[in-house]
Amino acid sequence: MKNYLSLYLKDLGRAWPLLLVFAITFAVVLTLNPAKAGLAIWGLSKLALGAYVGYWADRLTFRPEDRPHVLQGVERGTAWKRRAWIVSASIVAVALLP
């Protein structure tokens, strides 16, 4: 049996590019129009949260053997589409929050 906790801890930082995009975008908005900084933080944080939650919802819902990078052929493409739909739905759900 694989040690799933170690796999989980190893993968925690996989979404760091989202945080980097947020930091760069916020720096630009803060420079150009400081009054909009709060709105930018709110919108981008909701987007990043939705993407992160959707990614982990897919990883925790399906077995490690069913992850896109493990599969081959048609199953791999289907797994990527499944993950994209889950992440997209999560982003839309978080965006609809007030």
Backbone bond lengths (Angstrom), bond angles and torsions (degrees), N, CA, C in turn:
res aa  C-N    CA-C-N  psi(-1)  N-CA   C-N-CA  omega(-1)  CA-C   N-CA-C  phi
1 M - - - 1.458 - - 1.530 109.04 -
2 K 1.302 114.57 133.55 1.459 119.98 -179.16 1.527 110.58 -74.84
3 N 1.300 115.44 153.34 1.448 120.63 177.15 1.532 108.03 -87.47
4 Y 1.336 116.02 95.24 1.455 121.43 -175.22 1.521 112.53 -69.42
5 L 1.322 117.48 -28.49 1.458 120.04 178.93 1.522 111.03 -64.54
6 S 1.332 116.86 -42.21 1.467 119.10 179.20 1.530 110.80 -66.77
7 L 1.331 117.71 -36.59 1.468 120.56 175.77 1.525 110.47 -64.03
8 Y 1.320 116.79 -41.20 1.459 121.74 179.34 1.524 110.59 -62.58
9 L 1.318 116.77 -48.35 1.466 120.46 -178.40 1.522 111.36 -65.11
10 K 1.322 116.97 -35.47 1.462 121.12 178.85 1.532 111.34 -65.94
11 D 1.314 116.81 -34.26 1.461 121.76 -174.92 1.522 114.03 -91.12
12 L 1.315 119.28 -1.50 1.464 120.86 -176.45 1.523 113.21 -58.19
13 G 1.301 118.06 -35.11 1.450 121.08 -176.50 1.510 115.22 -89.61
14 R 1.317 118.18 14.51 1.462 120.40 -175.71 1.523 113.57 -68.94
15 A 1.313 117.69 -17.42 1.461 120.51 -178.04 1.520 112.14 -98.64
16 W 1.320 118.97 18.39 1.465 120.88 -178.77 1.522 112.75 -60.70
17 P 1.349 122.01 -29.56 1.469 118.66 176.99 1.529 113.26 -60.54
18 L 1.329 117.43 -32.12 1.469 119.59 177.28 1.531 110.73 -63.73
19 L 1.310 115.81 -40.42 1.461 119.10 178.68 1.525 111.43 -67.53
20 L 1.311 117.28 -35.99 1.459 121.23 178.11 1.532 110.98 -66.16
21 V 1.332 117.08 -43.58 1.470 120.84 177.57 1.518 110.22 -61.61
22 F 1.316 116.90 -41.76 1.459 120.16 177.96 1.529 111.05 -60.45
23 A 1.318 116.89 -45.88 1.467 120.36 -177.49 1.525 111.70 -63.06
24 I 1.321 116.75 -43.52 1.468 120.37 -179.84 1.526 110.64 -66.56
25 T 1.322 116.76 -45.83 1.461 120.86 -179.35 1.526 111.15 -62.97
26 F 1.304 115.94 -42.00 1.461 119.03 179.91 1.523 111.18 -65.72
27 A 1.312 117.67 -39.02 1.464 120.77 177.94 1.532 110.93 -61.17
28 V 1.323 116.81 -39.87 1.472 120.35 178.81 1.517 110.42 -66.29
29 V 1.338 117.30 -46.51 1.466 120.92 -179.88 1.525 110.45 -63.77
30 L 1.304 117.83 -40.82 1.456 121.51 179.75 1.521 111.39 -63.54
31 T 1.319 116.58 -34.19 1.465 120.78 178.81 1.525 111.36 -73.88
32 L 1.325 116.78 -44.14 1.465 120.70 -174.54 1.528 113.43 -78.71
33 N 1.334 116.98 -42.50 1.462 120.14 -176.60 1.532 108.92 -149.19
34 P 1.314 117.75 88.97 1.469 121.10 -176.44 1.529 113.76 -59.75
35 A 1.325 117.84 -25.49 1.464 120.43 -179.33 1.521 111.97 -67.18
36 K 1.319 116.87 -24.98 1.464 120.90 -178.77 1.528 112.77 -91.93
37 A 1.302 117.53 4.11 1.467 120.82 -175.88 1.533 111.74 -61.14
38 G 1.310 117.26 -42.60 1.467 120.32 179.29 1.505 112.73 -62.77
39 L 1.317 116.36 -42.42 1.459 120.57 178.24 1.523 111.34 -65.19
40 A 1.316 116.23 -39.84 1.468 120.25 178.51 1.525 110.80 -64.72
41 I 1.316 116.45 -42.69 1.471 119.68 178.59 1.521 110.35 -61.48
42 W 1.317 116.27 -45.01 1.457 120.65 -178.51 1.533 111.00 -61.11
43 G 1.321 117.13 -50.10 1.455 120.55 -177.42 1.527 113.09 -66.63
44 L 1.313 116.95 -45.38 1.461 119.90 -178.77 1.518 112.27 -70.96
45 S 1.318 116.59 -33.88 1.463 117.79 178.22 1.527 110.82 -68.18
46 K 1.334 116.94 -36.91 1.460 119.45 175.87 1.522 111.26 -64.90
47 L 1.318 117.33 -41.18 1.452 121.22 177.91 1.525 111.59 -63.10
48 A 1.328 116.30 -47.36 1.461 120.48 179.89 1.525 111.31 -64.22
49 L 1.320 116.59 -41.21 1.459 120.02 178.58 1.519 111.19 -63.13
50 G 1.325 117.08 -43.85 1.463 120.24 178.68 1.520 112.31 -61.64
51 A 1.321 117.29 -42.30 1.465 120.82 178.93 1.520 110.74 -65.49
52 Y 1.312 116.85 -43.48 1.463 120.93 -178.45 1.529 110.93 -65.79
53 V 1.318 116.64 -45.72 1.466 120.64 179.78 1.526 110.63 -64.71
54 G 1.333 117.58 -40.83 1.458 120.24 178.74 1.514 112.48 -64.11
55 Y 1.325 116.67 -42.23 1.460 121.10 178.04 1.518 110.69 -59.89
56 W 1.341 116.24 -47.46 1.456 119.07 -178.84 1.522 112.16 -73.14
57 A 1.314 118.35 -28.62 1.463 119.93 174.68 1.523 109.87 -61.89
58 D 1.323 116.89 -41.82 1.462 120.19 177.52 1.522 110.76 -65.70
59 R 1.320 117.37 -45.87 1.474 120.79 -177.42 1.522 111.58 -64.44
60 L 1.326 117.70 -37.97 1.459 119.93 -177.70 1.527 112.86 -82.88
61 T 1.326 117.28 -22.17 1.452 120.40 -179.11 1.527 111.94 -79.81
62 F 1.325 117.00 -37.03 1.456 120.94 -175.49 1.525 110.82 -107.89
63 R 1.324 115.20 152.73 1.465 121.59 -179.09 1.528 111.00 -65.41
64 P 1.325 117.21 154.93 1.468 119.79 177.21 1.542 112.97 -58.66
65 E 1.304 117.44 -27.82 1.468 120.44 178.64 1.530 112.70 -72.07
66 D 1.343 117.04 -15.41 1.464 121.61 -178.24 1.522 112.89 -101.46
67 R 1.316 117.88 12.60 1.464 121.00 179.24 1.524 109.95 -77.64
68 P 1.323 117.05 147.36 1.471 120.71 -174.21 1.519 114.99 -56.81
69 H 1.315 118.29 -38.62 1.464 119.48 -176.47 1.526 112.93 -74.09
70 V 1.333 117.42 -11.56 1.460 121.35 -179.45 1.532 111.16 -92.90
71 L 1.320 116.31 -32.90 1.462 121.14 -174.05 1.524 112.34 -78.99
72 Q 1.325 115.04 167.33 1.466 122.06 179.37 1.526 109.33 -129.10
73 G 1.320 116.03 155.65 1.466 121.91 172.68 1.519 113.67 67.73
74 V 1.335 113.80 -140.48 1.465 121.05 -176.47 1.527 110.90 -63.30
75 E 1.325 116.62 -36.10 1.457 119.96 -179.78 1.527 111.55 -61.41
76 R 1.315 116.28 -35.57 1.470 120.07 179.54 1.532 110.73 -64.96
77 G 1.333 116.63 -47.29 1.458 120.13 178.55 1.514 112.32 -61.99
78 T 1.318 115.60 -38.96 1.460 120.05 178.68 1.529 110.90 -65.80
79 A 1.317 116.40 -39.89 1.466 119.76 179.44 1.528 111.07 -66.43
80 W 1.337 117.22 -38.67 1.472 119.65 177.09 1.527 110.69 -64.33
81 K 1.325 116.36 -41.62 1.474 119.56 178.52 1.518 110.75 -65.45
82 R 1.329 117.07 -40.20 1.464 121.01 177.38 1.524 110.28 -58.88
83 R 1.336 115.70 -47.21 1.470 119.25 -179.31 1.524 110.75 -64.11
84 A 1.332 117.22 -40.38 1.466 120.30 179.51 1.526 111.06 -62.60
85 W 1.321 117.49 -41.32 1.458 120.48 178.47 1.524 111.89 -65.33
86 I 1.319 116.71 -41.17 1.466 120.16 -179.78 1.525 110.50 -65.69
87 V 1.326 116.86 -45.04 1.465 120.28 179.29 1.525 110.36 -64.92
88 S 1.328 117.30 -42.48 1.469 120.79 179.01 1.521 111.30 -61.64
89 A 1.326 116.85 -45.03 1.461 120.18 179.42 1.529 111.24 -63.51
90 S 1.308 116.11 -37.29 1.466 119.79 178.41 1.531 111.17 -66.38
91 I 1.327 117.04 -40.54 1.463 120.15 178.79 1.526 110.31 -64.52
92 V 1.322 116.74 -43.44 1.473 119.90 179.10 1.537 110.11 -63.77
93 A 1.325 117.18 -42.30 1.466 119.96 -179.42 1.527 111.44 -62.59
94 V 1.329 116.41 -42.98 1.468 119.20 179.44 1.530 110.42 -69.84
95 A 1.322 117.55 -35.00 1.467 120.34 179.61 1.526 111.65 -65.93
96 L 1.303 117.93 -26.87 1.460 121.17 179.59 1.524 113.27 -79.59
97 L 1.326 117.19 -10.10 1.463 119.51 176.35 1.525 109.71 -68.37
98 P 1.323 116.82 145.43 1.470 118.37 -179.69 1.510 113.33 -70.02
